[in-house]
Structures are given as structure tokens and as C-alpha cells.
Amino acid sequence: MSKQRPSLEFDEPTHTYTCSVVTDGVAEVKTLISASALLGLYKPEFNAEQEINKMFDKSELAHDLEGNQIYLGKKTEYIGMTRQQIKDVWECNRISKSAYGTFIHAQAEKYGEELKSGKKSSDIQVVKRPEINQVKKFFKEYTPVSNERQIYALLGKENSQSVSDGYGGVAGTIDLLVKDKNGDLWLADWKTNIGKDLARQEKRSYESMMNNVLDEVPNTKFWGYALQMSLYRYLLEKTEGIKVKGQFIVHLIGDRETCPYEEMTQKGQRISYKQISTPYMEQEIKEVLKDYFVKKQ
């Protein structure tokens, strides 16, 4: 029995991957779990009601004209709001940040395509945003990996490296695979609006941990990003044979957020991005893959 390496397709609206595996001339289409969905299985579910209850437990007792309790605690941005209004604000903020982050990602991706092809794209929007200037500055230090263009094109992505573990059923899309001035390869990930959780990741105390085989990993943005990048790196190295020297987050700091880095608060520092190294959590990734696929059998 002979198998050909599967072709991988990504459906943007549903955020799912499918691959066509050919065995002895017979094609079979399989749906793969995305890297983010896989790791999400090991994260505690955010309980908005529980978090709001904690806020109101520390709030003075007050009600609006309709008898709904309103918040009068230390978090000034929520003063005078009911429980439902706070939930609505959280949801609006989530949608807004997600949409803006997607927009900046798209602009960064197109700019990277321009650098690799040497041709300007007519569909790149001209936007005067500090994040775009930071993207341009980043690409003066790192070069998009040009010899991966054929893989990107094959998988339907020009500037995002899609990888799969072949027949194991997990796939993901990497933001950046870049080369430094010494010729070493690095895995990088664009991030916006990540704030103090990442800036102070070594100083904070951890109130919650992840679940199951990841129960010793803090449930924070930093460690979540570290895990996802580690999964991408593991798949790249084990299935594509691409040796990666390290991995890091590129925090693009816009004027929509307060700069969380003390060394970048001086005037003029917003032209700089923040590069944050993350550890390669290879053993944790092996445990996740073993746990998930053993349960599926």
C-alpha cells in the first residue's frame, strides 16, 4: 500500500482544513483539526458570568431605575453599567480587536508578498498606521523565505506557510517564516493589542492553569502563543524537514492601546515593534498530540 503526501486546503469562513490522501490511486478527503482548535481543547472556558460576579462582589450596592444592579467598583470604565451592559462591552471589544488585528495581518502579509516578488500589489490599501511602519522596519531586519513560494502556491497561500502532520489530522497556518542576516530561519507571529499580559509575563502570578496534560502551563496569552508557535514549529521540523533556530512574537504597537513597555514610552518610540521570544515547548506538544489522537482511536 502506497500513500502520496496529501494536498492541503484551508476554508477561511469555517476555519477548517481538508486534505486529499491518495492511497493506491484512490483519493480520500479528510477534515483536519486546526492547531488553534486543538490547543483550545486544553484551555479553561472563559466564564463571563463568573468574572462579572467577582466584580460585583467587590462593588458597592446600587441599582438603576429598572431595579438592575449597577457596578460601582474600582474598574472605572464599567461604573454605572449593569451586568448585561458589561458583557455587551466585552463582546464588542472582542469583535473590534479581532477585526482590526485581521486587517493589520492582511496588510503585513501583502507587504511581505511584495518583498518576495519584487512587484507592488494593486490591492494593498494605503493606510497611515504605526503598525504598518513597524512591519516595514521588521522586514529590514528579516527576509521572508523566498524558497518557500512553491509550497505556498501549492497550498493556496502566497505568504502563509501551511503545514500538516501528513496523516495525523492537525493543520495550521503560520504567519511568518523568515531568515535573519546570518541565514538562520525563525518562526514569527504578528500580534496586536496584547497589552500587559505579554509585557509582564515573567512578573505576574498565575490565577489559572490549562487542563489535562497541560495542567502545569499557565492559562495566559503568552503561554497560549508559545504553545501554538511550538506546534507549528514541531510540524515544520518533523514533517517538512525545515530546521528552525527559534520563535518569537512581533508585537505591533498601535495608537489604539497604551504602550505596555517602559523602555518604549518615550516620544518617538512607537515606530518600533517589540520582539518577544517564546520557548519551544516540544515535550508539551508531543503530550497534546499523543493525548488527542489516542482519545480519537
C-alpha positions in Angstrom: 0.0 0.0 0.0 1.5 3.4 -1.0 0.5 6.8 0.1 1.2 10.2 -1.6 1.7 13.3 0.6 -1.7 15.0 0.8 -2.6 18.3 -0.7 -4.0 20.7 2.0 -6.8 23.3 1.6 -8.0 25.9 4.0 -11.5 27.3 4.2 -11.4 30.8 5.6 -15.1 31.2 6.6 -15.2 28.0 8.6 -11.5 28.0 9.6 -11.2 24.3 8.7 -8.6 22.3 6.8 -9.2 19.4 4.5 -6.7 17.2 2.7 -7.0 14.6 -0.1 -5.0 11.5 0.7 -4.3 9.2 -2.2 -3.8 5.5 -1.4 -3.1 3.2 -4.3 -4.7 5.6 -6.7 -7.9 6.1 -4.5 -8.4 9.6 -3.1 -10.0 10.2 0.3 -10.8 13.6 1.7 -10.2 14.1 5.4 -11.0 17.1 7.7 -8.2 18.1 9.9 -8.4 19.9 13.3 -6.8 23.3 13.2 -3.9 24.0 15.6 -5.8 26.7 17.4 -8.8 24.4 17.9 -6.6 21.6 19.1 -4.9 23.7 21.8 -8.2 25.3 22.7 -9.4 21.9 23.9 -6.9 22.2 26.8 -7.8 25.8 27.8 -10.4 26.5 30.5 -13.5 28.0 29.0 -13.9 31.7 29.8 -16.9 32.2 32.1 -18.2 35.8 31.7 -20.9 35.4 34.4 -18.3 34.2 36.9 -16.0 37.0 36.2 -18.8 39.6 36.4 -19.9 38.1 39.7 -16.4 38.6 41.1 -16.5 42.3 40.0 -19.9 42.9 41.6 -18.9 41.1 44.8 -16.4 43.9 45.4 -18.8 46.7 44.2 -21.0 49.0 46.3 -24.7 48.1 46.3 -26.6 50.3 43.8 -29.5 49.9 41.3 -30.7 51.7 38.2 -34.3 52.9 37.7 -35.4 49.5 36.5 -34.0 47.7 39.5 -30.9 46.2 37.8 -27.8 46.2 40.0 -25.1 48.6 38.6 -21.4 48.4 39.1 -19.7 50.9 41.4 -16.3 49.3 41.9 -12.7 50.2 41.2 -12.8 49.5 37.4 -13.8 53.0 36.4 -14.6 52.1 32.8 -17.6 50.0 33.9 -19.0 52.3 36.6 -22.8 52.7 36.2 -23.1 49.6 34.0 -25.4 46.6 34.6 -24.1 43.0 34.2 -25.6 42.7 30.7 -24.0 46.0 29.6 -20.6 44.9 30.8 -21.0 41.6 28.9 -22.0 43.6 25.8 -18.9 45.8 26.1 -16.7 42.8 26.3 -18.2 41.2 23.2 -17.9 44.5 21.2 -14.3 44.9 22.2 -13.6 41.3 21.2 -15.1 41.7 17.8 -13.4 45.1 17.3 -9.9 43.9 18.3 -10.3 40.7 16.2 -11.4 42.7 13.1 -8.6 45.2 13.4 -6.0 42.5 14.0 -7.2 40.7 10.9 -6.8 43.9 8.9 -3.3 44.6 10.1 -2.3 40.9 9.5 -3.6 41.2 5.9 -1.6 44.4 5.2 1.6 42.8 6.7 1.1 39.7 4.6 0.6 41.6 1.4 3.7 43.7 2.1 5.7 40.5 2.6 4.5 39.3 -0.7 5.7 42.5 -2.4 9.1 42.0 -0.9 9.4 38.4 -2.2 8.0 39.0 -5.6 9.6 42.4 -6.2 6.3 43.7 -7.5 3.8 46.1 -5.9 0.3 44.8 -5.4 -2.5 47.0 -6.6 -4.9 45.7 -3.9 -2.7 46.8 -0.9 -4.5 49.6 0.9 -2.5 52.7 1.7 -3.0 53.1 5.4 -1.2 55.5 7.7 -1.0 53.3 10.8 2.0 52.9 13.1 1.7 49.2 12.9 2.4 49.3 9.1 5.6 51.4 9.7 6.7 48.8 12.2 6.1 46.0 9.7 8.4 47.8 7.2 11.0 48.2 9.9 10.8 44.5 10.7 11.4 43.5 7.2 14.6 45.5 7.1 16.0 43.1 9.7 14.4 39.8 8.4 13.7 38.5 5.0 10.6 36.4 4.0 11.8 32.9 3.0 11.7 33.1 -0.8 12.4 29.4 -1.4 9.1 28.5 0.2 7.0 30.3 -2.5 6.3 27.0 -4.3 4.9 25.4 -1.2 2.7 28.5 -0.5 1.4 28.5 -4.0 0.8 24.7 -3.9 -1.3 25.1 -0.8 -3.1 28.2 -1.9 -1.2 30.7 0.3 1.3 33.1 -1.0 2.7 34.4 2.2 1.5 32.0 4.9 3.2 28.6 5.3 0.5 25.9 5.7 1.7 22.7 7.3 0.2 19.4 8.2 1.4 16.3 10.1 0.6 14.4 6.9 -1.9 11.8 8.0 -2.4 12.7 11.7 -5.2 15.2 11.2 -3.9 18.5 12.5 -3.0 21.6 10.5 -2.2 25.2 10.9 -1.2 28.4 9.1 2.0 30.2 10.1 2.2 34.0 9.9 5.9 34.2 9.1 8.9 32.0 8.3 11.8 34.5 8.0 15.6 34.4 7.5 17.9 36.6 9.5 21.1 38.2 8.2 23.1 35.1 9.2 20.9 32.9 7.1 19.1 31.2 10.1 15.4 30.5 9.9 12.9 31.9 12.5 9.3 31.4 13.2 7.4 34.7 13.8 3.9 35.6 14.6 2.2 39.1 14.2 0.2 40.2 17.3 -1.7 43.4 18.0 -3.5 44.5 21.2 -1.8 42.0 23.6 -1.0 44.5 26.4 0.2 43.9 29.9 -0.4 40.1 29.9 2.6 39.7 27.5 4.7 42.6 28.6 4.7 41.4 32.2 4.6 37.6 31.6 7.6 36.9 33.9 6.3 39.0 36.8 2.6 38.2 37.1 1.1 35.5 39.3 -1.0 32.9 37.6 -4.6 32.5 38.7 -5.5 29.6 36.4 -3.7 26.8 34.6 -4.6 24.9 31.4 -6.2 21.5 31.5 -5.3 17.8 31.3 -1.8 17.1 30.0 -1.1 20.9 30.1 -2.1 21.4 33.7 1.3 22.9 34.5 1.1 25.5 31.8 -0.3 28.9 32.9 -3.5 29.9 31.1 -2.3 33.3 29.8 -1.9 34.8 26.3 1.9 34.5 26.4 1.9 30.7 27.1 -1.0 30.2 24.7 1.0 31.9 21.9 4.1 29.9 22.9 2.2 26.6 22.6 0.7 27.5 19.2 4.0 28.5 17.8 5.6 25.4 19.2 3.0 23.2 17.5 3.7 25.0 14.2 7.5 24.6 14.7 7.1 20.9 15.6 5.1 20.2 12.4 7.6 22.2 10.3 10.6 20.4 11.6 9.1 16.9 11.8 7.2 16.8 8.6 8.8 19.4 6.3 12.3 18.9 7.4 12.7 22.7 8.0 15.1 23.5 10.8 14.0 26.5 12.8 16.5 28.3 15.1 13.9 30.0 17.3 10.5 31.5 17.6 9.2 34.9 18.6 6.2 37.2 18.6 6.2 40.5 16.8 4.0 42.9 18.8 2.9 45.7 16.5 2.0 48.6 18.8 -0.7 50.9 17.5 -2.1 54.1 19.0 -5.3 52.2 19.9 -3.6 50.8 23.0 -1.4 52.1 25.8 2.2 51.1 25.2 2.9 48.4 27.9 6.7 48.6 27.7 8.5 51.0 29.9 11.5 51.3 27.6 9.2 52.4 24.7 7.2 55.1 26.4 9.5 57.9 25.3 8.4 60.2 22.5 9.1 58.7 19.1 9.5 55.1 20.3 6.2 54.0 18.7 8.0 53.4 15.4 9.5 50.3 16.9 7.9 46.9 17.2 8.5 44.7 20.2 10.1 41.3 19.6 9.3 38.8 22.3 11.0 35.3 22.3 8.8 32.3 23.3 10.1 28.9 24.5 10.0 25.8 22.3 7.5 23.6 24.2 8.3 20.4 22.3 7.5 18.0 25.1 4.2 19.6 25.8 3.3 19.4 22.1 4.1 15.7 22.0 1.9 15.2 25.0 -1.0 17.0 23.4 -0.8 15.1 20.1 -0.5 11.8 21.9 -3.4 12.6 24.2 -5.7 13.9 21.5 -5.1 11.2 18.9 -5.2 8.3 21.4 -8.6 9.5 22.5 -9.8 9.6 18.9 -8.9 6.0 18.3 
